[in-house]
Amino acid sequence: MDLAQEGRLWEVAKSHLGAAALQQALVDLLLSYGPPKVRSNVEYLSREWLGDEKLQLLKNALVETDLALPDFDQHPEKVALLSCYSQHIATGLLLLMPLDKLTRDLRGFRLEHHLGI
């Protein structure tokens, strides 16, 4: 999934769940991951792909779960998180959404996940 598709997934999730439920889903997904991988890289999700509101919801969820990376989060237009969490969130949101809410390419990613591809 590229960043544009991930941005679309976040938009679908926000539209389907609403802001408060999306933030709670993010908290639940972050807490469900367990301990981070020892060698997980830091990556950034930006306003360009998520938009202001969804970026703020992610920041709030990271703070609520005590998983924020303040030393890396110096730019207001993006948020830093461990790549293992980013992948877990994307997969979790993909599986959380009803199929009829997903675009064709997102349904394809969901099918690939279920098939283990």
N, C-alpha and C positions, 0 to 999 in steps of 0.2 A: 504494500500500500504506500503510495507516495504522499507527500505532504498535502497536496490539494485534495486527495481522496480522504485523508484523515480529517482535514478541515470540514469536508462535507459530512463525514460521520458525526463529528461534534455538533454540526448544525442540526442534523436529523435528531440526535439525542436531545438537544436543547428544545427543539420544537415538540418532540414527543413527550418528554418528561417535565419540561418547565425548569426554571433556574434552580429552585430549591431542591427538587428531586434529583437533578443532575449533579448538584454539588454533593448531595448525600450519596449518590451512586459512586462518585469519585472517591469519597472518603471510604466507602465500603470496599471498593476495588483496591485502594492503596493499602488498607488494613489487611485485606485477604491475601496479599502477596507473600507475606512472611519476611524473613530476613533478606536483605538485598544480596545479590551475587557479589562475591568478593572483588571481582574485577569489572564491575559495571561502570561504563563510561557516563559522563555527564552530557546531556543533550539539552537543547532548548526548543521549546515550542513558542512560536511568536504570534503577535497580534495579526500579522499578515495572513496566517492560516486559520487562527481560531477566532479572531475578532476580540474586541475589548471585553465584552461580558463573559465569554467563555474562558478567556485568559484569567480574568479575575476569579472566576469560580474555581479554576485549577489552583491558583495561588492560595485561595482560602482553604481548599481541601488539603493542600500540602502543609499549611500552617496548623490546621486542626489535627492532623495526624502526626505532627512533629517531624515531617519528612522534608520540609523546605530546606533549601541550600542557600542561605543568605550570603555566604562568601562568593557565590557564583551569580547571584541574582542582583546584579548592579544596574540592569537596564529595564526601564518600565515597559518597554515594548515586547519583552519576552520573559519567559520563566524557565529556570533551570530545574531539571530533575534527572534522576538516574535513568538510563536508557531501559533498564529492566522494568521500571515502573511505567514508563511511557508505553512500552510494548504491551504490558499487562492491561493498562487502561484501554488502549485501542482495541485489543481483543475482547475485553470485558464489555465495552460499549457495543461492539459489533454483535456479540451474542445476546446482549440485553434488548436490542431493538427488534420489534416485530419485522418479519421478512417484508411485509407490504410497505413498510416505511423506508426500506433501504433502496438505494439506486441499484441498477443492474450490476455495476462493477462491485459494489459493496456486497451484494448477494453472492457474487462470485468468490470474493474473499472469504465469506462465511462458509461457503461450500468447501473451499480449499482447506479451511481450518478443520471442518468436520471430517474430511477425508484424510487429514494428516499430511497434506501436500505442502 
